Amino acid sequence: MHTVTHILTGRKRLFDVWIRRGPYTNEITLFSQRYKFVGADLDGDAKWISTNEVVMQVYDYPDGVSSYDAEKTGALSNHIATLTFHLDQKSGKFVERK
């Protein structure tokens, strides 16, 4: 699972989530979605429940605190969202479970 955070103006951030399979040079995208959240510095933590299900927790760190610095100092974060994805057996792609 790959995630990338893009910074926009103000406190709105785009958070891209990809689930891919295969070697880096020949990856197959099984899920791709862009989410919009309000926050200063977003980060995500993915946990695979099984080969067919993954849960991602999305966090926001306060202004002036990067997620990298927070790991070192133990700074608190705010939970923004829980995203759950499961493998659709018919399509072979992951879909978000709402």
N, C-alpha and C positions, 0 to 999 in steps of 0.2 A: 504494500500500500504506500502510495506516495502522496505527500501533501505539499503545497506551496502557498505561502501567504503573500498577497500583493498589497502594497500600501497605496491608499488613495488619499485625497484631501479630507480634512476633518477627521472624524473618528470612525468613518465607515471603512471597512476592510473587506476585500474579497478573499475567500478561502477556497482554494481548489483542492479537490480530492480525486485521486486516480487510484484505481485498483488495476494492476497489470500482472501478467504472467509471462514467463519465458526469460531467456537471456537478454541482457541489456541491448544487444545489437538487433534483436528480433522480438521485441516485446509485443504482446497482444493486449490491448486495452479492454478490460472487462467492465469498467465503470469510469465515468468522467462527469463531474458536476461542479459547478461554481456556486458557492454560498456567499451571502452578504450578511455580515455581522457588524455590530457597533462595538468598537474596542480600540485599545491603544496598540497592543502587541499580541497577536493571536498565535497560539500554538496548539498542536493536537497530539493525542496519545492514542495509538491504535492497539487494540487487544483482539487477537484472533480467538474466537470461541471454538471454532472448528474450521475445517477447510472450506466450509460453505457459509460461514458467518463471521463478520468482524464488527466490532463496536469501536467508535472513535469518540473520545471526549475532547471537546474544544474548550480552550481556556483563554482568558485575557489577562495580561499583566498590566499593572498601573502605568500611567504616563511616566516616562523616564526610566522604566525598568524593562530591560529586554528579557526574553525568555531564557537566553543563555546565561545572563547574570543571575537570574532568579534561581537557576539550578545550583549555582555556586553558593549563594547566600541564604537560600531557603525562603526567599520572599514569597508571600502568599499570592495566589492567583484567584481569579473569579471564574467559576464554571459558567460557560456560555451555552453550550448545547451538547447533546448526546446524539450521535448519528449512528444508525444501525443498518448494516447492509447484509443481504443474503443472496446466495447464488440461485438464480432462476433456472431450474432444470431444463425447461423447454428451450430457452434462448442461449443458455450457457454463459450469460452475463450476470453481473451483480446488479441488484436493484435496492433502493433504499426502503427500509421497513419503517413506516410511519405509525 
